[in-house]
Amino acid sequence: MCLFTMLLQPRYQNAFPSSFKELKVVGFRYGSVINTLNLTFDSNSVPNNIQIASVLINAAPYVTGFDIEGISITVNNIPCAFPDRNYNKKNT
């Protein structure tokens, strides 16, 4: 299980216990600032883009090993930016 899955999947399971199914990393390059994750939900109760992005940004202060930049979050290719919520471990 990769670091992204280990740290983020439990947060999505807690946020959406009846609909969250799976988190898969589909795009990752060591040293890259862009990583792509696929989240799978039960088709009967899919959360909206902001709800999905909020789980990620709320996890940011607690994850280690990678940074989550609120300004760069997209869900379904739609920007869901949180410009005031950037957690770069080098600056905190």
N, C-alpha and C positions, 0 to 999 in steps of 0.2 A: 504494500500500500504506500503510495507516495505521500510526501509531506502535505501537499495541498488537500488531499483526500482526508488524511488523518486529522488535520486541524479544522477543516471547514465542514465536512460531512456531518459531524455531530451537531453543529450549529443549525444546519438546515433541517436535520431530523427533529430537533427541539422546536424550531420555529413553525414547522409545517408537519406535525406528526401524522396527520391522516392522509397527506397527499404526497410528501416527498418520497421518492423512490431511490434515486442514485445520483452521485456526482462522479463524473469522469473527466480527467485531464486529457484534452485532445490536441493541445498545442503548447509545447514548452521547449525552450532552449536555455541551457545553462547560461546564466549571466544576462538573459534577456529581461526586459522590463515588461514585456507583454506575454501573458499566459492566457490560454483559452480553456474554459471549463464548460462542459455540458451538464446541465441539471435536468433530471427527469422527474416529472410529477404525474400523479394520477390525473387523467384527462378530465375528470369530473370536478376537480377543485384546484386549478392552477392559480398560484398567487400572481398578482400583477408585477410588472417590471420593477416598480419602486419597492415593493415588499421584498422581492428577490435581492435587489441591490442593497437594501438596508441591512439585511443579514450579513452580507459581506463587509460593508463599511463598519458595522458595529463590532465585528470580529477583529478589525484591524489593530486596535491597541493591544490585543491579547495574543496575536500570532507572532511566532518567531521564525526566522529563516527566510522570510520574504516580506516585502513591503506592499501595502495596499494603498494605492493613490485614489482618493475619492473623485478626483477630477477626471479619471480615465476609465471609470466603470461604464460598460455598455451591457445591455440585456436585449437579446434578440436584435442586435445591431442598432439599438436605439440608445443614445447617450443617457445615462442616469447619473449625472455628475453631482458630487457632493463637494464643491470646491473648498469648503471650510473644514473638511474632514480628511486631511492627508496625514498618514502616519508613516513617515520615513524614519526608521529606527536610527539613522545617523543624526537626525536633528532633534531627537527626543531624549 
